[in-house]
Amino acid sequence: MPLTPDQMEKLQRWMEDKGVAQPCPACGNVGWVTEEMLAVPVRALTGLSESTPQIPMVESTCDNCGFMRLFSAVAMGLLS
Ligand SMILES: [Zn+2]
């Protein structure tokens, strides 16, 4: 799901407040593309579950090498 303009603003403020490092750990580039919120299903130990819990995350991709990093959408306050 794409982030709304309000969520993008919250995300930028959160990253500044937390002092999130900008250089990519793989290539040193400082350009990131952040567009999507993911809801990753938690894998059951055995079998498949009808009601699989999900972990909401925001992905950010280095615009040079494609390295991806993930942040908790809950910790960022994007779901409140
Ligand atoms: Zn990179």
PDB file of the backbone (N, CA, C, O) and the ligand in Angstrom, with CONECT records:
HET     ZN  A 101       1
ATOM      1  N   MET A   1       0.846  -1.185   0.000  1.00  0.00           N
ATOM      2  CA  MET A   1       0.000   0.000   0.000  1.00  0.00           C
ATOM      3  C   MET A   1       0.889   1.245   0.000  1.00  0.00           C
ATOM      4  O   MET A   1       1.773   1.371   0.848  1.00  0.00           O
ATOM      5  N   PRO A   2       0.668   2.150  -0.926  1.00  0.00           N
ATOM      6  CA  PRO A   2       1.487   3.377  -0.946  1.00  0.00           C
ATOM      7  C   PRO A   2       1.215   4.229   0.287  1.00  0.00           C
ATOM      8  O   PRO A   2       0.098   4.249   0.804  1.00  0.00           O
ATOM      9  N   LEU A   3       2.241   4.932   0.753  1.00  0.00           N
ATOM     10  CA  LEU A   3       2.079   5.831   1.890  1.00  0.00           C
ATOM     11  C   LEU A   3       1.342   7.081   1.450  1.00  0.00           C
ATOM     12  O   LEU A   3       1.524   7.562   0.332  1.00  0.00           O
ATOM     13  N   THR A   4       0.502   7.608   2.345  1.00  0.00           N
ATOM     14  CA  THR A   4      -0.197   8.858   2.067  1.00  0.00           C
ATOM     15  C   THR A   4       0.777  10.020   2.305  1.00  0.00           C
ATOM     16  O   THR A   4       1.797   9.830   2.968  1.00  0.00           O
ATOM     17  N   PRO A   5       0.488  11.210   1.783  1.00  0.00           N
ATOM     18  CA  PRO A   5       1.357  12.370   2.055  1.00  0.00           C
ATOM     19  C   PRO A   5       1.519  12.629   3.556  1.00  0.00           C
ATOM     20  O   PRO A   5       2.602  13.011   4.000  1.00  0.00           O
ATOM     21  N   ASP A   6       0.456  12.424   4.343  1.00  0.00           N
ATOM     22  CA  ASP A   6       0.529  12.616   5.796  1.00  0.00           C
ATOM     23  C   ASP A   6       1.487  11.588   6.424  1.00  0.00           C
ATOM     24  O   ASP A   6       2.284  11.935   7.295  1.00  0.00           O
ATOM     25  N   GLN A   7       1.408  10.336   5.984  1.00  0.00           N
ATOM     26  CA  GLN A   7       2.313   9.302   6.499  1.00  0.00           C
ATOM     27  C   GLN A   7       3.761   9.590   6.094  1.00  0.00           C
ATOM     28  O   GLN A   7       4.678   9.367   6.885  1.00  0.00           O
ATOM     29  N   MET A   8       3.974  10.083   4.868  1.00  0.00           N
ATOM     30  CA  MET A   8       5.336  10.424   4.426  1.00  0.00           C
ATOM     31  C   MET A   8       5.924  11.521   5.308  1.00  0.00           C
ATOM     32  O   MET A   8       7.107  11.481   5.645  1.00  0.00           O
ATOM     33  N   GLU A   9       5.093  12.509   5.687  1.00  0.00           N
ATOM     34  CA  GLU A   9       5.553  13.593   6.547  1.00  0.00           C
ATOM     35  C   GLU A   9       5.920  13.056   7.929  1.00  0.00           C
ATOM     36  O   GLU A   9       6.957  13.423   8.482  1.00  0.00           O
ATOM     37  N   LYS A  10       5.068  12.182   8.492  1.00  0.00           N
ATOM     38  CA  LYS A  10       5.359  11.560   9.788  1.00  0.00           C
ATOM     39  C   LYS A  10       6.660  10.764   9.724  1.00  0.00           C
ATOM     40  O   LYS A  10       7.484  10.820  10.636  1.00  0.00           O
ATOM     41  N   LEU A  11       6.828  10.028   8.638  1.00  0.00           N
ATOM     42  CA  LEU A  11       8.012   9.195   8.454  1.00  0.00           C
ATOM     43  C   LEU A  11       9.282  10.051   8.428  1.00  0.00           C
ATOM     44  O   LEU A  11      10.272   9.720   9.082  1.00  0.00           O
ATOM     45  N   GLN A  12       9.249  11.146   7.674  1.00  0.00           N
ATOM     46  CA  GLN A  12      10.415  12.034   7.586  1.00  0.00           C
ATOM     47  C   GLN A  12      10.764  12.598   8.956  1.00  0.00           C
ATOM     48  O   GLN A  12      11.932  12.625   9.344  1.00  0.00           O
ATOM     49  N   ARG A  13       9.740  13.052   9.694  1.00  0.00           N
ATOM     50  CA  ARG A  13       9.951  13.619  11.023  1.00  0.00           C
ATOM     51  C   ARG A  13      10.513  12.555  11.981  1.00  0.00           C
ATOM     52  O   ARG A  13      11.423  12.838  12.761  1.00  0.00           O
ATOM     53  N   TRP A  14       9.967  11.333  11.915  1.00  0.00           N
ATOM     54  CA  TRP A  14      10.419  10.241  12.780  1.00  0.00           C
ATOM     55  C   TRP A  14      11.886   9.930  12.498  1.00  0.00           C
ATOM     56  O   TRP A  14      12.668   9.764  13.435  1.00  0.00           O
ATOM     57  N   MET A  15      12.274   9.848  11.225  1.00  0.00           N
ATOM     58  CA  MET A  15      13.668   9.531  10.875  1.00  0.00           C
ATOM     59  C   MET A  15      14.621  10.610  11.378  1.00  0.00           C
ATOM     60  O   MET A  15      15.720  10.305  11.841  1.00  0.00           O
ATOM     61  N   GLU A  16      14.202  11.871  11.287  1.00  0.00           N
ATOM     62  CA  GLU A  16      15.036  12.970  11.784  1.00  0.00           C
ATOM     63  C   GLU A  16      15.145  12.899  13.304  1.00  0.00           C
ATOM     64  O   GLU A  16      16.235  13.048  13.856  1.00  0.00           O
ATOM     65  N   ASP A  17      14.013  12.671  13.987  1.00  0.00           N
ATOM     66  CA  ASP A  17      14.011  12.590  15.452  1.00  0.00           C
ATOM     67  C   ASP A  17      14.893  11.457  15.959  1.00  0.00           C
ATOM     68  O   ASP A  17      15.568  11.600  16.978  1.00  0.00           O
ATOM     69  N   LYS A  18      14.888  10.330  15.248  1.00  0.00           N
ATOM     70  CA  LYS A  18      15.644   9.148  15.676  1.00  0.00           C
ATOM     71  C   LYS A  18      17.085   9.173  15.188  1.00  0.00           C
ATOM     72  O   LYS A  18      17.891   8.337  15.597  1.00  0.00           O
ATOM     73  N   GLY A  19      17.413  10.111  14.329  1.00  0.00           N
ATOM     74  CA  GLY A  19      18.781  10.184  13.808  1.00  0.00           C
ATOM     75  C   GLY A  19      19.137   9.000  12.923  1.00  0.00           C
ATOM     76  O   GLY A  19      20.257   8.492  12.973  1.00  0.00           O
ATOM     77  N   VAL A  20      18.176   8.562  12.111  1.00  0.00           N
ATOM     78  CA  VAL A  20      18.423   7.424  11.224  1.00  0.00           C
ATOM     79  C   VAL A  20      19.518   7.796  10.215  1.00  0.00           C
ATOM     80  O   VAL A  20      19.431   8.805   9.516  1.00  0.00           O
ATOM     81  N   ALA A  21      20.549   6.944  10.166  1.00  0.00           N
ATOM     82  CA  ALA A  21      21.681   7.193   9.271  1.00  0.00           C
ATOM     83  C   ALA A  21      21.234   7.112   7.815  1.00  0.00           C
ATOM     84  O   ALA A  21      20.478   6.215   7.443  1.00  0.00           O
ATOM     85  N   GLN A  22      21.694   8.036   7.007  1.00  0.00           N
ATOM     86  CA  GLN A  22      21.285   8.062   5.611  1.00  0.00           C
ATOM     87  C   GLN A  22      22.144   7.215   4.677  1.00  0.00           C
ATOM     88  O   GLN A  22      21.608   6.645   3.726  1.00  0.00           O
ATOM     89  N   PRO A  23      23.470   7.105   4.907  1.00  0.00           N
ATOM     90  CA  PRO A  23      24.256   6.322   3.939  1.00  0.00           C
ATOM     91  C   PRO A  23      23.824   4.856   3.878  1.00  0.00           C
ATOM     92  O   PRO A  23      23.618   4.211   4.905  1.00  0.00           O
ATOM     93  N   CYS A  24      23.695   4.356   2.674  1.00  0.00           N
ATOM     94  CA  CYS A  24      23.345   2.953   2.454  1.00  0.00           C
ATOM     95  C   CYS A  24      24.488   2.076   2.982  1.00  0.00           C
ATOM     96  O   CYS A  24      25.647   2.331   2.656  1.00  0.00           O
ATOM     97  N   PRO A  25      24.184   1.039   3.796  1.00  0.00           N
ATOM     98  CA  PRO A  25      25.256   0.181   4.315  1.00  0.00           C
ATOM     99  C   PRO A  25      25.938  -0.640   3.232  1.00  0.00           C
ATOM    100  O   PRO A  25      27.031  -1.158   3.458  1.00  0.00           O
ATOM    101  N   ALA A  26      25.327  -0.772   2.071  1.00  0.00           N
ATOM    102  CA  ALA A  26      25.914  -1.578   1.006  1.00  0.00           C
ATOM    103  C   ALA A  26      26.797  -0.761   0.072  1.00  0.00           C
ATOM    104  O   ALA A  26      27.839  -1.247  -0.368  1.00  0.00           O
ATOM    105  N   CYS A  27      26.394   0.487  -0.242  1.00  0.00           N
ATOM    106  CA  CYS A  27      27.144   1.241  -1.254  1.00  0.00           C
ATOM    107  C   CYS A  27      27.495   2.666  -0.826  1.00  0.00           C
ATOM    108  O   CYS A  27      28.262   3.335  -1.519  1.00  0.00           O
ATOM    109  N   GLY A  28      26.954   3.147   0.296  1.00  0.00           N
ATOM    110  CA  GLY A  28      27.287   4.487   0.771  1.00  0.00           C
ATOM    111  C   GLY A  28      26.451   5.594   0.169  1.00  0.00           C
ATOM    112  O   GLY A  28      26.586   6.751   0.565  1.00  0.00           O
ATOM    113  N   ASN A  29      25.592   5.268  -0.774  1.00  0.00           N
ATOM    114  CA  ASN A  29      24.697   6.247  -1.383  1.00  0.00           C
ATOM    115  C   ASN A  29      23.743   6.822  -0.323  1.00  0.00           C
ATOM    116  O   ASN A  29      23.413   6.132   0.642  1.00  0.00           O
ATOM    117  N   VAL A  30      23.302   8.062  -0.490  1.00  0.00           N
ATOM    118  CA  VAL A  30      22.394   8.644   0.510  1.00  0.00           C
ATOM    119  C   VAL A  30      20.972   8.844  -0.019  1.00  0.00           C
ATOM    120  O   VAL A  30      20.141   9.431   0.674  1.00  0.00           O
ATOM    121  N   GLY A  31      20.679   8.373  -1.220  1.00  0.00           N
ATOM    122  CA  GLY A  31      19.341   8.525  -1.795  1.00  0.00           C
ATOM    123  C   GLY A  31      18.497   7.280  -1.544  1.00  0.00           C
ATOM    124  O   GLY A  31      18.896   6.163  -1.873  1.00  0.00           O
ATOM    125  N   TRP A  32      17.319   7.494  -0.952  1.00  0.00           N
ATOM    126  CA  TRP A  32      16.404   6.387  -0.658  1.00  0.00           C
ATOM    127  C   TRP A  32      15.040   6.674  -1.263  1.00  0.00           C
ATOM    128  O   TRP A  32      14.602   7.823  -1.321  1.00  0.00           O
ATOM    129  N   VAL A  33      14.381   5.630  -1.707  1.00  0.00           N
ATOM    130  CA  VAL A  33      13.005   5.750  -2.184  1.00  0.00           C
ATOM    131  C   VAL A  33      12.120   5.003  -1.195  1.00  0.00           C
ATOM    132  O   VAL A  33      12.284   3.803  -0.977  1.00  0.00           O
ATOM    133  N   THR A  34      11.184   5.727  -0.603  1.00  0.00           N
ATOM    134  CA  THR A  34      10.262   5.134   0.367  1.00  0.00           C
ATOM    135  C   THR A  34       8.857   5.372  -0.125  1.00  0.00           C
ATOM    136  O   THR A  34       8.412   6.516  -0.218  1.00  0.00           O
ATOM    137  N   GLU A  35       8.165   4.321  -0.436  1.00  0.00           N
ATOM    138  CA  GLU A  35       6.830   4.479  -1.006  1.00  0.00           C
ATOM    139  C   GLU A  35       5.791   3.545  -0.412  1.00  0.00           C
ATOM    140  O   GLU A  35       4.604   3.868  -0.389  1.00  0.00           O
ATOM    141  N   GLU A  36       6.230   2.391   0.066  1.00  0.00           N
ATOM    142  CA  GLU A  36       5.258   1.342   0.373  1.00  0.00           C
ATOM    143  C   GLU A  36       5.233   0.925   1.838  1.00  0.00           C
ATOM    144  O   GLU A  36       6.264   0.893   2.510  1.00  0.00           O
ATOM    145  N   MET A  37       4.025   0.604   2.320  1.00  0.00           N
ATOM    146  CA  MET A  37       3.865  -0.060   3.599  1.00  0.00           C
ATOM    147  C   MET A  37       3.503  -1.509   3.313  1.00  0.00           C
ATOM    148  O   MET A  37       2.623  -1.797   2.502  1.00  0.00           O
ATOM    149  N   LEU A  38       4.199  -2.417   3.994  1.00  0.00           N
ATOM    150  CA  LEU A  38       3.961  -3.841   3.807  1.00  0.00           C
ATOM    151  C   LEU A  38       3.288  -4.402   5.052  1.00  0.00           C
ATOM    152  O   LEU A  38       3.437  -3.845   6.139  1.00  0.00           O
ATOM    153  N   ALA A  39       2.555  -5.488   4.906  1.00  0.00           N
ATOM    154  CA  ALA A  39       2.012  -6.223   6.046  1.00  0.00           C
ATOM    155  C   ALA A  39       2.460  -7.659   5.857  1.00  0.00           C
ATOM    156  O   ALA A  39       1.811  -8.439   5.161  1.00  0.00           O
ATOM    157  N   VAL A  40       3.577  -7.999   6.485  1.00  0.00           N
ATOM    158  CA  VAL A  40       4.199  -9.302   6.288  1.00  0.00           C
ATOM    159  C   VAL A  40       3.541 -10.326   7.201  1.00  0.00           C
ATOM    160  O   VAL A  40       3.480 -10.115   8.412  1.00  0.00           O
ATOM    161  N   PRO A  41       3.047 -11.429   6.649  1.00  0.00           N
ATOM    162  CA  PRO A  41       2.406 -12.443   7.484  1.00  0.00           C
ATOM    163  C   PRO A  41       3.427 -13.182   8.352  1.00  0.00           C
ATOM    164  O   PRO A  41       4.531 -13.494   7.905  1.00  0.00           O
ATOM    165  N   VAL A  42       3.039 -13.453   9.596  1.00  0.00           N
ATOM    166  CA  VAL A  42       3.888 -14.233  10.491  1.00  0.00           C
ATOM    167  C   VAL A  42       3.708 -15.700  10.137  1.00  0.00           C
ATOM    168  O   VAL A  42       2.582 -16.184  10.027  1.00  0.00           O
ATOM    169  N   ARG A  43       4.789 -16.387   9.963  1.00  0.00           N
ATOM    170  CA  ARG A  43       4.731 -17.779   9.546  1.00  0.00           C
ATOM    171  C   ARG A  43       4.416 -18.663  10.744  1.00  0.00           C
ATOM    172  O   ARG A  43       5.054 -18.567  11.792  1.00  0.00           O
ATOM    173  N   ALA A  44       3.420 -19.527  10.568  1.00  0.00           N
ATOM    174  CA  ALA A  44       3.079 -20.482  11.625  1.00  0.00           C
ATOM    175  C   ALA A  44       4.162 -21.556  11.678  1.00  0.00           C
ATOM    176  O   ALA A  44       4.798 -21.865  10.671  1.00  0.00           O
ATOM    177  N   LEU A  45       4.362 -22.124  12.884  1.00  0.00           N
ATOM    178  CA  LEU A  45       5.369 -23.177  13.024  1.00  0.00           C
ATOM    179  C   LEU A  45       5.010 -24.384  12.178  1.00  0.00           C
ATOM    180  O   LEU A  45       5.876 -24.995  11.554  1.00  0.00           O
ATOM    181  N   THR A  46       3.727 -24.725  12.160  1.00  0.00           N
ATOM    182  CA  THR A  46       3.280 -25.863  11.351  1.00  0.00           C
ATOM    183  C   THR A  46       1.978 -25.487  10.657  1.00  0.00           C
ATOM    184  O   THR A  46       1.148 -24.765  11.208  1.00  0.00           O
ATOM    185  N   GLY A  47       1.820 -25.979   9.466  1.00  0.00           N
ATOM    186  CA  GLY A  47       0.573 -25.804   8.739  1.00  0.00           C
ATOM    187  C   GLY A  47       0.279 -24.355   8.391  1.00  0.00           C
ATOM    188  O   GLY A  47       1.122 -23.471   8.547  1.00  0.00           O
ATOM    189  N   LEU A  48      -0.923 -24.140   7.921  1.00  0.00           N
ATOM    190  CA  LEU A  48      -1.360 -22.811   7.549  1.00  0.00           C
ATOM    191  C   LEU A  48      -2.451 -22.349   8.499  1.00  0.00           C
ATOM    192  O   LEU A  48      -3.282 -23.145   8.938  1.00  0.00           O
ATOM    193  N   SER A  49      -2.446 -21.075   8.811  1.00  0.00           N
ATOM    194  CA  SER A  49      -3.443 -20.526   9.715  1.00  0.00           C
ATOM    195  C   SER A  49      -4.430 -19.690   8.925  1.00  0.00           C
ATOM    196  O   SER A  49      -4.059 -19.000   7.975  1.00  0.00           O
ATOM    197  N   GLU A  50      -5.690 -19.757   9.324  1.00  0.00           N
ATOM    198  CA  GLU A  50      -6.720 -18.944   8.661  1.00  0.00           C
ATOM    199  C   GLU A  50      -6.550 -17.464   8.995  1.00  0.00           C
ATOM    200  O   GLU A  50      -6.788 -16.590   8.161  1.00  0.00           O
ATOM    201  N   SER A  51      -6.130 -17.203  10.247  1.00  0.00           N
ATOM    202  CA  SER A  51      -6.006 -15.816  10.685  1.00  0.00           C
ATOM    203  C   SER A  51      -4.541 -15.531  11.049  1.00  0.00           C
ATOM    204  O   SER A  51      -4.186 -15.441  12.224  1.00  0.00           O
ATOM    205  N   THR A  52      -3.730 -15.396  10.046  1.00  0.00           N
ATOM    206  CA  THR A  52      -2.313 -15.170  10.256  1.00  0.00           C
ATOM    207  C   THR A  52      -2.069 -13.733  10.694  1.00  0.00           C
ATOM    208  O   THR A  52      -2.478 -12.804   9.997  1.00  0.00           O
ATOM    209  N   PRO A  53      -1.406 -13.526  11.844  1.00  0.00           N
ATOM    210  CA  PRO A  53      -1.059 -12.161  12.233  1.00  0.00           C
ATOM    211  C   PRO A  53      -0.079 -11.549  11.231  1.00  0.00           C
ATOM    212  O   PRO A  53       0.678 -12.255  10.565  1.00  0.00           O
ATOM    213  N   GLN A  54      -0.113 -10.243  11.144  1.00  0.00           N
ATOM    214  CA  GLN A  54       0.771  -9.559  10.206  1.00  0.00           C
ATOM    215  C   GLN A  54       1.596  -8.509  10.935  1.00  0.00           C
ATOM    216  O   GLN A  54       1.167  -7.966  11.953  1.00  0.00           O
ATOM    217  N   ILE A  55       2.779  -8.227  10.409  1.00  0.00           N
ATOM    218  CA  ILE A  55       3.647  -7.197  10.964  1.00  0.00           C
ATOM    219  C   ILE A  55       3.711  -6.045   9.961  1.00  0.00           C
ATOM    220  O   ILE A  55       4.247  -6.219   8.867  1.00  0.00           O
ATOM    221  N   PRO A  56       3.169  -4.858  10.317  1.00  0.00           N
ATOM    222  CA  PRO A  56       3.213  -3.734   9.385  1.00  0.00           C
ATOM    223  C   PRO A  56       4.608  -3.103   9.347  1.00  0.00           C
ATOM    224  O   PRO A  56       5.196  -2.809  10.387  1.00  0.00           O
ATOM    225  N   MET A  57       5.122  -2.904   8.144  1.00  0.00           N
ATOM    226  CA  MET A  57       6.469  -2.375   7.952  1.00  0.00           C
ATOM    227  C   MET A  57       6.478  -1.351   6.820  1.00  0.00           C
ATOM    228  O   MET A  57       5.625  -1.361   5.933  1.00  0.00           O
ATOM    229  N   VAL A  58       7.471  -0.469   6.883  1.00  0.00           N
ATOM    230  CA  VAL A  58       7.722   0.462   5.786  1.00  0.00           C
ATOM    231  C   VAL A  58       9.055   0.083   5.178  1.00  0.00           C
ATOM    232  O   VAL A  58      10.054  -0.047   5.885  1.00  0.00           O
ATOM    233  N   GLU A  59       9.070  -0.093   3.870  1.00  0.00           N
ATOM    234  CA  GLU A  59      10.341  -0.419   3.210  1.00  0.00           C
ATOM    235  C   GLU A  59      10.904   0.817   2.538  1.00  0.00           C
ATOM    236  O   GLU A  59      10.183   1.690   2.056  1.00  0.00           O
ATOM    237  N   SER A  60      12.234   0.848   2.530  1.00  0.00           N
ATOM    238  CA  SER A  60      12.961   1.950   1.921  1.00  0.00           C
ATOM    239  C   SER A  60      14.056   1.324   1.075  1.00  0.00           C
ATOM    240  O   SER A  60      14.783   0.450   1.548  1.00  0.00           O
ATOM    241  N   THR A  61      14.184   1.763  -0.176  1.00  0.00           N
ATOM    242  CA  THR A  61      15.127   1.140  -1.104  1.00  0.00           C
ATOM    243  C   THR A  61      16.182   2.142  -1.553  1.00  0.00           C
ATOM    244  O   THR A  61      15.849   3.257  -1.954  1.00  0.00           O
ATOM    245  N   CYS A  62      17.449   1.753  -1.489  1.00  0.00           N
ATOM    246  CA  CYS A  62      18.547   2.595  -1.981  1.00  0.00           C
ATOM    247  C   CYS A  62      18.344   2.823  -3.475  1.00  0.00           C
ATOM    248  O   CYS A  62      18.144   1.876  -4.236  1.00  0.00           O
ATOM    249  N   ASP A  63      18.397   4.096  -3.890  1.00  0.00           N
ATOM    250  CA  ASP A  63      18.147   4.368  -5.314  1.00  0.00           C
ATOM    251  C   ASP A  63      19.377   4.146  -6.185  1.00  0.00           C
ATOM    252  O   ASP A  63      19.348   4.422  -7.385  1.00  0.00           O
ATOM    253  N   ASN A  64      20.474   3.644  -5.579  1.00  0.00           N
ATOM    254  CA  ASN A  64      21.649   3.289  -6.376  1.00  0.00           C
ATOM    255  C   ASN A  64      21.782   1.778  -6.543  1.00  0.00           C
ATOM    256  O   ASN A  64      21.835   1.275  -7.666  1.00  0.00           O
ATOM    257  N   CYS A  65      21.835   1.048  -5.413  1.00  0.00           N
ATOM    258  CA  CYS A  65      22.123  -0.387  -5.501  1.00  0.00           C
ATOM    259  C   CYS A  65      20.922  -1.281  -5.224  1.00  0.00           C
ATOM    260  O   CYS A  65      20.989  -2.489  -5.454  1.00  0.00           O
ATOM    261  N   GLY A  66      19.815  -0.704  -4.730  1.00  0.00           N
ATOM    262  CA  GLY A  66      18.617  -1.503  -4.485  1.00  0.00           C
ATOM    263  C   GLY A  66      18.578  -2.155  -3.116  1.00  0.00           C
ATOM    264  O   GLY A  66      17.653  -2.913  -2.826  1.00  0.00           O
ATOM    265  N   PHE A  67      19.569  -1.877  -2.258  1.00  0.00           N
ATOM    266  CA  PHE A  67      19.518  -2.402  -0.884  1.00  0.00           C
ATOM    267  C   PHE A  67      18.209  -1.952  -0.247  1.00  0.00           C
ATOM    268  O   PHE A  67      17.802  -0.801  -0.404  1.00  0.00           O
ATOM    269  N   MET A  68      17.539  -2.875   0.485  1.00  0.00           N
ATOM    270  CA  MET A  68      16.257  -2.540   1.114  1.00  0.00           C
ATOM    271  C   MET A  68      16.382  -2.597   2.627  1.00  0.00           C
ATOM    272  O   MET A  68      17.033  -3.484   3.179  1.00  0.00           O
ATOM    273  N   ARG A  69      15.747  -1.636   3.288  1.00  0.00           N
ATOM    274  CA  ARG A  69      15.692  -1.648   4.743  1.00  0.00           C
ATOM    275  C   ARG A  69      14.233  -1.548   5.170  1.00  0.00           C
ATOM    276  O   ARG A  69      13.393  -1.006   4.452  1.00  0.00           O
ATOM    277  N   LEU A  70      13.947  -2.091   6.369  1.00  0.00           N
ATOM    278  CA  LEU A  70      12.582  -2.162   6.869  1.00  0.00           C
ATOM    279  C   LEU A  70      12.487  -1.496   8.235  1.00  0.00           C
ATOM    280  O   LEU A  70      13.380  -1.636   9.071  1.00  0.00           O
ATOM    281  N   PHE A  71      11.386  -0.765   8.451  1.00  0.00           N
ATOM    282  CA  PHE A  71      11.117  -0.124   9.730  1.00  0.00           C
ATOM    283  C   PHE A  71       9.712  -0.506  10.178  1.00  0.00           C
ATOM    284  O   PHE A  71       8.825  -0.722   9.352  1.00  0.00           O
ATOM    285  N   SER A  72       9.519  -0.586  11.479  1.00  0.00           N
ATOM    286  CA  SER A  72       8.202  -0.878  12.027  1.00  0.00           C
ATOM    287  C   SER A  72       7.265   0.300  11.820  1.00  0.00           C
ATOM    288  O   SER A  72       7.547   1.412  12.267  1.00  0.00           O
ATOM    289  N   ALA A  73       6.152   0.057  11.142  1.00  0.00           N
ATOM    290  CA  ALA A  73       5.166   1.125  10.923  1.00  0.00           C
ATOM    291  C   ALA A  73       4.520   1.524  12.243  1.00  0.00           C
ATOM    292  O   ALA A  73       4.090   2.668  12.393  1.00  0.00           O
ATOM    293  N   VAL A  74       4.441   0.597  13.210  1.00  0.00           N
ATOM    294  CA  VAL A  74       3.875   0.894  14.524  1.00  0.00           C
ATOM    295  C   VAL A  74       4.806   1.835  15.275  1.00  0.00           C
ATOM    296  O   VAL A  74       4.363   2.846  15.819  1.00  0.00           O
ATOM    297  N   ALA A  75       6.114   1.500  15.307  1.00  0.00           N
ATOM    298  CA  ALA A  75       7.087   2.356  16.010  1.00  0.00           C
ATOM    299  C   ALA A  75       7.123   3.747  15.409  1.00  0.00           C
ATOM    300  O   ALA A  75       7.348   4.727  16.120  1.00  0.00           O
ATOM    301  N   MET A  76       6.904   3.842  14.104  1.00  0.00           N
ATOM    302  CA  MET A  76       6.907   5.137  13.433  1.00  0.00           C
ATOM    303  C   MET A  76       5.625   5.932  13.689  1.00  0.00           C
ATOM    304  O   MET A  76       5.551   7.119  13.372  1.00  0.00           O
ATOM    305  N   GLY A  77       4.622   5.277  14.261  1.00  0.00           N
ATOM    306  CA  GLY A  77       3.358   5.945  14.544  1.00  0.00           C
ATOM    307  C   GLY A  77       2.501   6.151  13.308  1.00  0.00           C
ATOM    308  O   GLY A  77       1.640   7.030  13.285  1.00  0.00           O
ATOM    309  N   LEU A  78       2.734   5.344  12.280  1.00  0.00           N
ATOM    310  CA  LEU A  78       1.995   5.535  11.029  1.00  0.00           C
ATOM    311  C   LEU A  78       0.594   4.934  11.046  1.00  0.00           C
ATOM    312  O   LEU A  78      -0.219   5.215  10.165  1.00  0.00           O
ATOM    313  N   LEU A  79       0.313   4.104  12.054  1.00  0.00           N
ATOM    314  CA  LEU A  79      -0.988   3.447  12.082  1.00  0.00           C
ATOM    315  C   LEU A  79      -1.938   4.081  13.084  1.00  0.00           C
ATOM    316  O   LEU A  79      -3.064   3.615  13.262  1.00  0.00           O
ATOM    317  N   SER A  80      -1.489   5.133  13.733  1.00  0.00           N
ATOM    318  CA  SER A  80      -2.360   5.776  14.732  1.00  0.00           C
ATOM    319  C   SER A  80      -2.948   7.049  14.180  1.00  0.00           C
ATOM    320  O   SER A  80      -3.705   7.730  14.872  1.00  0.00           O
TER     321      SER A  80
HETATM  322 ZN    ZN A 101      23.004   1.264  -1.885  1.00  0.00          ZN2+
END
